[in-house]
Amino acid sequence: MIKDLVKKHKLPWLRFKMANSRFTNLGELFNADLSTKVMTGIVDEEMMDETCNCNALSLCEDGECLYGGDCRKKMVIYGLIDKTTDKIYYGKTVQHLKKRTSQHFQQVWSLVDYKRNPNDPKKKKAAMKSDSFAYHFAKLCGDCTNSNQSKAKLKQVVSVEVIWQGESIQCTKSARTRACKICMVERKQIMKALRDDKHKVINENDDIYAACKCSTRFHKFARIDSDALRTRLTQKKVTPKRKLKKACGHRKPVPPGQENRQQTTPELVRLLESPTRLIDTNVPGLPYRSPCEHPSNLHLAQRRQWDFEQATQDTQGIDV
């Protein structure tokens, strides 16, 4: 029908599109709830927050941590504020906050150094990685002669704040996808700041539309002890009978030439000295059952019932 309208009225711009969407089914809801319960109290040991370890070179002139003690936090959305203009740069990192900030400071110096030596291919390659933060603060560090001076000046004009911190396991699950959690939070923060006052945001549109660069990694799980998990931790672990039978029935391969040789062990001697008692649970009228050492309760009950009936018949015959 739509194609006929397009041909009749000559509307080549009119196109139809089908969209398919669905709601979460009951199985997915149960699986999500089960996953949440299983992961209760489980954390990534390598992604946990650590205490500040800044040395004399990393601290500010007043002896305080530039990050307010949050220098070793991971999986965060941070803001780098320019004290001279009150502009802010929003960024994300899955590593230590101070490590990512030091990379920003190094990019500023690489850009300043490249402007002084534009013919150097190595410096040009390093400057090509610069972002909007580096271009903004390179104007303030144009008079610096080395990287140490630029870092010292940046410590004076930059203040750092942690805006949001995500759960490491959940954020890593969505890494390298369009729905990356930490990337989406960063984009929303940038767009909100641009809507409020775009003149106070250092970020460019590339930070909104860029692809996810978050790295995936293996977790090193650790359990946090809590009241909810204390009962499970104190429960006695019992080996299932199936696994026990498999473990007992497992035998190492016999080397060639020693198939007929039988090794004498204390367990073998004990088994040979104590004969196995087999119990017969066969009942006339039912399928044949081989005598075994551990029959089921049903087979034992059927055998007892048949024995009782036989004994009753014998007693009645004697009375008659």
C-alpha positions, 0 to 999 in steps of 0.5 A: 500500500505504501509503495503504491502511494509513493509511485502515485504521488511521486514521493521517493522520500517516503519509506516504511520501516518495521520495528520489533520490540518485546518485554522481558519474559518471566524466565529472564526476570528469574535469571536476573534475580538469581544472578543478583542473589548469587553475586551478593557479597561478591566483589572484585578484589583487584578493583576495590578502593585503596588508601592514598599513597601519594608521595612528596612529588605527587602532593600539592604545595600545602601537603594535601592530596590533589584528589582528596584521598580518592586517588586510588579509586577505580571505575569512576566518572571524574571532573577536572576543574580549571580554577582560573575560568571555572570550566570543567572537563568530564572523563571516565577511567577504569584504572586509578584516578591519579594514573589517568590524571597523570596521563592528562597532564602528560598529554598537555606537555606533549602538545606544548612540546610539539608546538615548539618542534613541529618537525619531530615525527615522534612528538607529532605522533604523541600530540595526535593523541591529545584531547580537548583537555590538553588543548585547553590547558596547553595555553596555560602551560606555554611558558613551561620548559619541561614536563615537571614544570607543566605538572607543577603548574597544572596542580595549581590550576586544576582541582579534581572531583569524583562525580560517580563510581560504578560497581566494577563487575557490572560495569565490566559486563557491558564493556565494549558494547553500545550499552557500556554503563560507565560510558553512558553515565559519562555521556549523560553527565556531559550532555547535562552540563552542556544543556546547563551552560555549554560555555563552561564545558571543555569536552567536545562532541567527540566525547559523546559520540566516540565508541567505547574504549573500556577494557575487559578483564578477568575478575579476582573474586572475593567474598565480603562476610555479612550476616546474610552469608554467615549461614551459608559459610558455616554449613557442612559440605557433603560430597554427593553420592554420585561424585563419591561413586565416580571418585571410588570407581576411578582407576589409574591406567595400567602400564602395558605388560602389567595388566595381570599383576595385582597390587596388594593394598591395605584397602584390598586386603580389608575388602577381601577379608570382609565378604560382601553381604548381598540382599535378595529383594526379588518378589514373584510377579515383579521384574527380576532384580539382582541381589545387591548390597544396598537395595532401595527402601521400596524394594525392601518394603515389597520384599517384607510385604511378600514375606509377611503374606507368605508367613500368614498363609503358612500359619492359616494352613497349619491352623486348618 
